[in-house]
Amino acid sequence: ELAEAATEEGRTRETRAAHKKFNQVGIKDAKKAQEAVANALMTLQAFYAGAADQKANDEATTYGGHSSQATVLSMLETVQSGYSTMEADYLATEVSEEDAFNAKVTRLTKDQARFSAGIKAKTARHDTLATDKAHAELTLKRTQNDLEKQQTYWQQLDTPCPHDKGEDEYADRKSVV
């Protein structure tokens, strides 16, 4: 589970980096386009304002009841507004994706911490059990040693004394033990 969470976090970070780069390129492009349209608008406005012959402006070809200069300026203003909307959309997407990314990374970090704590607890329990087992094995070995010594001693008691003075001495000796 810990490895899966770490892998998922890595994939999430990679995806977020790609989306962030895409959004930044979109924002940069929208700003450049807005700047270019603003420059075009200023140039055309200066050109139209500097027209020497007012009569030429009055006779300008009309399109849909509007002069061609008004139509061009209106179209450029619409384009500029579109790029402004595009920039706002990229910025909103970036904020939304960043928030979602942060929430997911926080959840994954908490999961990893929980998994790590579980592993530490299980490792500590394993170590405790291993220590207890080693202690029990040592105690068993010592107890077996003591038992063997007692069995040897009892065998010696069952062996008749070389200067056997009879059954009474054997009984006395056995009662002492």
N, C-alpha and C positions, 0 to 999 in steps of 0.2 A: 504494500500500500504506500509506503514511504517513497519507494522508487517511482511508482505510478504518479504520485503527486508531484514529484520533482520533474518528471518527464512532461506532465501536463503544464506545469509552470513554465518550462522551457519553451514549449510550443506556443503558449499564450504570449510570452514575451516576444517571440519571433513574429507572430501574427501582428501583435500590437506595433512593433517597429515598422513592419511593412505598411500598415494602415496609416501610421503617423507620417511616414515619408510621403505616401500618396496624398494625404490631406495637406501637408505642407507645400507640395508641388502645386496642388490646386489653388491654395490660398495665394501663393506667389504669382501664379499665372493670372489669377483674377485681379490682383493688385496692378500687375504690369498692364493688363488690358484696360483697366480703369484709367490708368495714367496715360496710356496711348490715346484713348478716346477723349480724355480731358484736354490733352494737347491738340487733338484734331478739332475739338469744339472751339478752343481758344483761337486757333489759327483761322478757322472759318468765320468766327464772329469778328475777328479783326479785319479779315478780308471784306466781309459784307459791310462792316461799319466804315471802312475806308473807301467804299465805292464812290468815285468822283461824280458820277452822273446819277442823280436821284431818279431821273426819268428812266434810265436803263433798268433800275430796280423795279420801277412801277411796271415796266413792260416785260419783266422777266416771265418766262414760261411758268404757267401755273399747273399744278397737279392736284386734282380733286378740290379745286377752289382755293388752294393755298399756293403761295409762291414757292419756287423750287428751293430757295434758301431756307424757308421755314420748314419745309419737308425734310431737307437734309439735316438741319439742326435737331428737329424733333426725333428723327430716326436715330441720330447719334446719342441723344439723351436717353432714348429707350434702351439702346445697346449698353450705355454706361450703367443704367439702372439694373439691367440684367446681370452685368458683371458684379455689381455691388451685391445683388441677391446671391449670386454664385459664391462669392467670398463669405457671406454670412452663413450660407448653408454648410460650406466646408468647416468654418469655425464651430458651428453648432455640432456638426458630426464629430469633430475632433474632441470637443468637450465631453460629449456623450460617450464616445469610445474610451476616452481616458478615464472617466468615472467608472464605466463597466470593467475596464482593465484593473483599476485599483481595487475594486470590490472583489474581483476574482482572485487577484494575487493575495489579498488579505485573507480570503477564505482558504486558499491553498497553503499559505504560511501557517495559519492556525492548524490546518490538517496535519501538516508536516510536524509541527510542534507536538501535537497530540500523539502522532505515530511514534515520534522520537521518545516521548515520555513513556509510552507503552513498551517500547523496546528496552529502555533503561530499566524499567520496573521488572520486566521479564528476565533481563540479564542479571539484575541483582538477586532475584528469586532463584535463578539457576545457580549463581555463585553460592548462595546460602545453602541450597540443597547439596551442592557438590562438597562444601565444607562439612556439612552435617554427615554426609555419606562417608567422607574420609575419616571423620571422628568415629563414626560407628564401626568402620572397618578396623581402625586401630584398637578400639575397645574390644571388639570381637577377637582380634589377634591376641591381645593381652589376656583376655578371659580364657581362650583356648590354651595359652601357655600355662596359666595358673591351674587349669583343669589337668593338663598333662603332668604337672609337678605333683598335684594331689594324687593322681592315679599312680604315679611312680611311688610315692610315699606309702600309699595303701598297699601296694604290691610288696613293698619292703616289710610292712607290718605282717603280712600273711606268710612271709618266709620265716621258717623256724630259726631260732637263734642257734648259733653253733654250740654253745654250751647249754643246750636245752635242759632246763631244770624241771621241765614239766609244764603241764597245762596251766598251773596257777600263775607262773611268771608271764606266760603269754597273755592271759586274761588281764593281769595287772598292767602290762604294757599297752594293751589295746584300750583299756579304760582311761589311761593317761592321755592318749591321743584323742 
